[in-house]
C-alpha cells in the first residue's frame, strides 16, 4: 500500500534520471503533490510557477514545443477548472506533449475542504479531442502509466488520489492504452469501476458471493482511449451492469459505459453509482463513501436491492 502522490513523486525522479528532456512544473503545491522530490533531485529542471495554473500550462506547452517532456503538478480542481482554457487551447488543440497529473482527485480528500474537491474532471477531460485520460487503481498501475506517458507523444491526463491505496496489482503490471482488466468473473451481473474504487468494488463482489450472487468485475484504467469492443464483450449477456466511481454520475465512467453499450443495439439495465447532482463537502472518507453509496457495503446493498426489485417486477 502506498499513496499515489508518493509513488508519482518518486517516479518523476526516475524519469528525470533517465531522460534529460523531463521537466516538472508546479503550482505552489509541491509538498502536497510530492513534486518536491523531483525538485530536490533535479533542481535545474524544476519550475515553481506559483498559484498561476494557467501560466503553468502555457509554460509547459512552450517547453513541449521545443522538445522537453513537461509534467505539470497541482490539485485536480485547479487544473481542470482554473486552467481549463489553456489546457483546451494550448495543449489539447495543439496536441502538445504535456503530461497533466491531477492530484487530490475524487471524494476522499478529507479536511482539505470541499472547495478543493473535484468530481467533474473526467467529464471535462474526456470530452477534449487528443486528450488521453487515465485513472490508475494503485501505485503499480500508476508507475506503468507514467512510463508509457513519458514515451508517447501528446497530452495525457492522470487522475491521482491523495491517500494510500491498497495494491491491486504488482510490479509486473504492464499498461496497455485502451485495455480493460477483468478482476473477477461471475454470471449474475457485472460491476464496472475505475481508479482505486475498483478495490472497493472487488470487496463488494466478495460480499455478494457470500449471498450467492456472483459478479464479473471489470476495471477500466484507460478511460480514453477505450477498447469499446473489449468492454462490450466483457459485459455481454448480463441483464444488469452496475458502475461505481468517485466522480459525478454525469459524464464519467457510468456515462461512458452507457455510451458504449447503447451504441451497439439493445443494452442491459445500467445502474450508475457515484455523486449525484450535488457539490461535495468536507467530511472524513468513510462518511463520504457511505453517503454516496461507494463503500463495499453500500454497493453490495444496492445490488441486492436491484435484484430484489427486478425479481418482483
C-alpha positions as CSV (number, residue, x, y, z in Angstrom):
1,X,0.0,0.0,0.0
2,X,1.3,3.4,-0.9
3,X,0.0,6.9,-1.5
4,X,-0.2,7.7,-5.2
5,X,1.4,11.1,-4.7
6,X,4.4,9.5,-3.2
7,X,4.7,6.9,-6.0
8,X,4.3,9.7,-8.5
9,X,7.0,11.9,-7.0
10,X,9.5,9.1,-6.8
11,X,8.7,8.0,-10.4
12,X,9.3,11.6,-11.6
13,X,12.8,11.4,-10.2
14,X,13.4,8.2,-12.1
15,X,12.1,9.7,-15.3
16,X,14.4,12.7,-14.8
17,X,17.3,10.4,-14.2
18,X,16.8,8.5,-17.5
19,X,15.6,11.3,-19.7
20,X,17.1,14.8,-19.7
21,X,14.1,16.1,-21.5
22,X,11.9,15.6,-18.4
23,X,10.9,18.8,-16.6
24,X,8.4,19.4,-13.9
25,X,6.2,22.5,-13.3
26,X,4.4,23.1,-10.0
27,X,1.6,25.4,-8.9
28,X,2.8,26.1,-5.4
29,X,1.8,22.6,-4.1
30,X,5.0,20.6,-4.5
31,X,5.0,19.5,-0.9
32,X,1.4,18.2,-1.2
33,X,1.7,16.6,-4.6
34,X,5.2,15.4,-3.9
35,X,6.7,17.1,-6.9
36,X,9.2,18.4,-4.4
37,X,11.0,15.0,-4.7
38,X,11.9,16.0,-8.3
39,X,12.8,19.5,-7.2
40,X,15.4,18.1,-4.8
41,X,16.8,15.6,-7.3
42,X,16.8,17.8,-10.4
43,X,16.5,21.5,-9.3
44,X,17.7,22.7,-12.7
45,X,14.6,21.1,-14.4
46,X,12.0,22.1,-11.8
47,X,10.0,25.2,-12.3
48,X,7.9,26.7,-9.5
49,X,5.2,28.8,-11.3
50,X,3.2,29.6,-8.2
51,X,-0.5,30.0,-7.8
52,X,-0.9,30.7,-11.6
53,X,-2.1,27.4,-13.1
54,X,-3.0,29.0,-16.5
55,X,0.6,30.3,-16.8
56,X,1.9,26.8,-15.7
57,X,0.0,25.1,-18.5
58,X,1.1,27.7,-21.0
59,X,4.7,27.4,-20.0
60,X,4.5,23.6,-20.2
61,X,3.1,23.9,-23.7
62,X,6.0,26.1,-24.7
63,X,8.6,23.7,-23.2
64,X,7.0,20.9,-25.1
65,X,7.2,22.8,-28.3
66,X,11.0,23.0,-28.0
67,X,11.4,19.3,-27.2
68,X,11.0,18.9,-23.5
69,X,8.6,16.5,-21.8
70,X,6.8,18.6,-19.2
71,X,4.9,17.1,-16.3
72,X,2.6,19.6,-14.5
73,X,1.7,19.3,-10.8
74,X,-1.3,20.6,-8.9
75,X,-4.6,19.7,-7.4
76,X,-7.1,18.4,-9.9
77,X,-9.6,21.1,-9.3
78,X,-7.1,23.8,-10.1
79,X,-6.0,22.1,-13.3
80,X,-9.3,21.0,-14.9
81,X,-11.2,24.1,-13.9
82,X,-9.0,27.1,-13.4
83,X,-6.5,26.1,-16.1
84,X,-9.1,24.6,-18.5
85,X,-8.8,27.3,-21.2
86,X,-5.0,26.9,-21.8
87,X,-5.4,23.1,-21.5
88,X,-8.0,23.2,-24.2
89,X,-6.3,25.8,-26.5
90,X,-2.5,25.2,-25.9
91,X,-2.4,21.5,-25.1
92,X,-5.3,19.6,-26.5
93,X,-5.9,21.5,-29.7
94,X,-2.2,21.8,-30.3
95,X,-1.6,18.1,-29.4
96,X,1.2,19.4,-27.2
97,X,3.4,16.8,-25.4
98,X,2.3,17.8,-21.9
99,X,1.6,15.4,-19.1
100,X,-1.0,16.7,-16.6
101,X,-1.2,15.0,-13.2
102,X,-4.3,15.9,-11.2
103,X,-3.6,15.2,-7.6
104,X,-6.3,15.0,-4.9
105,X,-8.9,13.8,-7.3
106,X,-12.3,12.4,-6.3
107,X,-14.1,12.5,-3.0
108,X,-11.6,11.4,-0.5
109,X,-9.6,14.5,0.4
110,X,-11.0,14.8,4.0
111,X,-10.3,18.1,5.8
112,X,-8.7,19.8,2.8
113,X,-12.2,21.1,2.1
114,X,-15.0,21.0,-0.4
115,X,-13.6,23.9,-2.5
116,X,-10.6,21.6,-3.3
117,X,-12.8,18.6,-4.2
118,X,-13.2,17.8,-7.9
119,X,-15.8,15.3,-9.1
120,X,-16.2,16.7,-12.7
121,X,-12.7,16.2,-14.1
122,X,-13.2,13.0,-16.1
123,X,-16.2,14.5,-17.8
124,X,-14.3,17.6,-18.7
125,X,-11.1,16.0,-19.9
126,X,-12.5,13.1,-21.8
127,X,-14.6,15.5,-23.9
128,X,-11.5,17.0,-25.4
129,X,-10.1,15.6,-28.6
130,X,-6.5,14.4,-28.4
131,X,-6.6,14.1,-24.6
132,X,-5.7,10.7,-23.0
133,X,-7.5,10.2,-19.7
134,X,-6.1,7.6,-17.3
135,X,-7.2,6.6,-13.8
136,X,-4.8,4.2,-12.0
137,X,-6.0,1.9,-9.3
138,X,-2.8,1.7,-7.3
139,X,0.9,2.6,-7.3
140,X,1.9,-0.2,-9.8
141,X,-0.7,0.8,-12.4
142,X,0.4,4.4,-12.0
143,X,4.1,3.7,-12.5
144,X,3.4,1.7,-15.6
145,X,1.2,4.5,-16.9
146,X,3.9,7.1,-16.3
147,X,6.4,5.0,-18.2
148,X,4.0,4.8,-21.1
149,X,3.1,8.5,-21.0
150,X,6.8,9.6,-20.9
151,X,7.4,7.9,-24.3
152,X,4.1,8.7,-26.1
153,X,3.8,12.0,-27.9
154,X,0.7,14.0,-27.0
155,X,-1.3,15.2,-24.0
156,X,-2.0,12.8,-21.1
157,X,-4.2,13.4,-18.1
158,X,-3.6,11.2,-15.0
159,X,-6.2,11.2,-12.2
160,X,-4.4,10.7,-8.8
161,X,-6.0,10.3,-5.4
162,X,-4.5,11.7,-2.2
163,X,-4.3,8.8,0.3
164,X,-2.6,5.5,0.3
165,X,-4.5,2.8,-1.6
166,X,-4.2,-1.0,-1.4
167,X,-2.1,-2.7,-4.1
168,X,-4.5,-4.3,-6.6
169,X,-1.6,-5.3,-8.9
170,X,2.1,-5.9,-8.6
171,X,5.4,-4.7,-10.1
172,X,4.9,-6.9,-13.2
173,X,1.9,-4.8,-14.3
174,X,2.1,-3.7,-17.9
175,X,-0.1,-0.9,-19.1
176,X,-1.8,-1.0,-22.5
177,X,-3.8,2.0,-23.5
178,X,-7.5,1.2,-24.1
179,X,-7.3,-2.1,-22.3
180,X,-9.7,-3.2,-19.6
181,X,-8.9,-5.6,-16.7
182,X,-11.2,-8.5,-15.6
183,X,-10.7,-8.8,-11.8
184,X,-13.3,-11.4,-11.2
185,X,-15.9,-13.5,-13.0
186,X,-19.5,-14.3,-12.3
187,X,-22.7,-14.9,-14.1
188,X,-25.3,-12.8,-12.2
189,X,-24.2,-9.2,-13.0
190,X,-21.3,-7.1,-14.0
191,X,-19.6,-4.4,-11.8
192,X,-17.5,-1.8,-13.6
193,X,-15.2,0.7,-11.9
194,X,-12.1,2.8,-12.3
195,X,-9.2,4.1,-10.2
196,X,-9.0,3.0,-6.6
197,X,-12.7,2.5,-6.5
198,X,-12.0,-0.9,-8.1
199,X,-10.6,-2.2,-4.9
200,X,-13.9,-1.4,-3.1
201,X,-15.9,-2.9,-5.9
202,X,-13.9,-6.1,-5.7
203,X,-14.6,-6.3,-2.0
204,X,-18.3,-5.8,-2.7
205,X,-18.2,-8.7,-5.2
206,X,-16.7,-10.9,-2.4
207,X,-19.6,-9.9,-0.1
208,X,-22.1,-10.6,-2.8
209,X,-20.6,-14.0,-3.4
210,X,-21.4,-14.8,0.3
211,X,-25.0,-14.1,-0.6
212,X,-24.8,-16.4,-3.6
213,X,-24.7,-13.5,-6.1
214,X,-21.7,-13.8,-8.4
215,X,-20.4,-10.8,-10.3
216,X,-17.9,-10.2,-13.0
217,X,-15.7,-7.2,-12.0
218,X,-14.3,-5.0,-14.8
219,X,-11.6,-2.4,-14.1
220,X,-11.3,0.4,-16.6
221,X,-8.0,2.2,-16.1
222,X,-7.9,3.8,-19.6
223,X,-11.0,5.9,-19.8
224,X,-9.8,7.4,-23.1
225,X,-8.8,5.7,-25.3
226,X,-11.0,2.7,-24.5
227,X,-11.3,-0.6,-26.3
228,X,-15.1,-0.4,-26.7
229,X,-15.3,-3.9,-28.3
230,X,-13.5,-5.5,-25.4
231,X,-15.8,-3.7,-22.9
232,X,-18.9,-4.8,-24.8
233,X,-17.6,-8.4,-24.9
234,X,-16.9,-8.4,-21.2
235,X,-20.4,-7.1,-20.4
236,X,-22.3,-9.2,-23.0
237,X,-25.0,-11.5,-21.7
238,X,-25.7,-9.6,-18.5
239,X,-29.1,-8.1,-17.6
240,X,-27.6,-5.8,-15.0
241,X,-24.5,-3.7,-15.2
242,X,-23.6,-1.5,-12.2
243,X,-20.9,1.1,-12.4
244,X,-19.2,2.8,-9.5
245,X,-16.9,5.8,-9.5
246,X,-15.6,8.7,-7.3
247,X,-17.0,11.2,-9.7
248,X,-20.2,12.8,-10.8
249,X,-22.7,10.4,-12.3
250,X,-22.8,12.9,-15.2
251,X,-20.1,12.4,-17.9
252,X,-17.9,9.9,-16.1
253,X,-17.4,6.2,-16.2
254,X,-21.1,5.4,-16.0
255,X,-21.9,7.7,-18.9
256,X,-19.0,6.1,-20.9
257,X,-20.3,2.6,-20.2
258,X,-23.8,3.6,-21.3
259,X,-22.5,5.2,-24.5
260,X,-20.5,2.0,-25.4
261,X,-23.4,-0.4,-24.7
262,X,-26.3,1.6,-26.2
263,X,-24.3,2.3,-29.4
264,X,-24.3,-1.4,-30.3
265,X,-28.0,-2.2,-30.0
266,X,-30.2,-3.3,-27.1
267,X,-28.5,-2.7,-23.8
268,X,-28.9,-4.2,-20.3
269,X,-30.0,-2.1,-17.3
270,X,-27.2,0.2,-16.3
271,X,-27.1,1.5,-12.8
272,X,-24.6,4.2,-12.0
273,X,-23.2,4.7,-8.5
274,X,-21.4,8.0,-7.9
275,X,-22.0,11.6,-6.9
276,X,-25.5,12.8,-7.9
277,X,-26.2,16.3,-8.9
278,X,-24.7,17.9,-5.8
279,X,-21.4,19.5,-4.7
280,X,-19.0,17.7,-2.4
281,X,-18.4,18.6,1.2
282,X,-15.8,18.5,3.9
283,X,-16.0,15.1,5.7
284,X,-14.0,12.0,6.5
285,X,-13.5,9.3,3.9
286,X,-15.9,6.7,5.4
287,X,-18.7,9.2,5.7
288,X,-18.3,10.3,2.0
289,X,-18.1,6.7,0.7
290,X,-21.2,5.7,2.7
291,X,-23.2,8.8,1.7
292,X,-22.6,8.4,-2.0
293,X,-23.0,4.6,-2.0
294,X,-19.4,3.9,-2.8
295,X,-18.3,1.7,0.1
296,X,-18.2,-2.0,-0.4
297,X,-21.2,-2.5,2.0
298,X,-23.3,0.1,0.2
299,X,-22.5,-1.3,-3.3
300,X,-23.5,-4.8,-2.0
301,X,-26.7,-3.4,-0.6
302,X,-27.5,-1.6,-3.8
303,X,-27.0,-4.7,-5.9
304,X,-29.2,-6.9,-3.7
305,X,-32.0,-4.3,-3.7
306,X,-31.8,-4.0,-7.5
307,X,-32.0,-7.8,-7.9
308,X,-34.9,-8.0,-5.4
309,X,-36.8,-5.3,-7.3
310,X,-36.2,-7.0,-10.6
311,X,-37.5,-10.3,-9.2
312,X,-40.9,-8.8,-8.3
313,X,-41.4,-6.6,-11.3
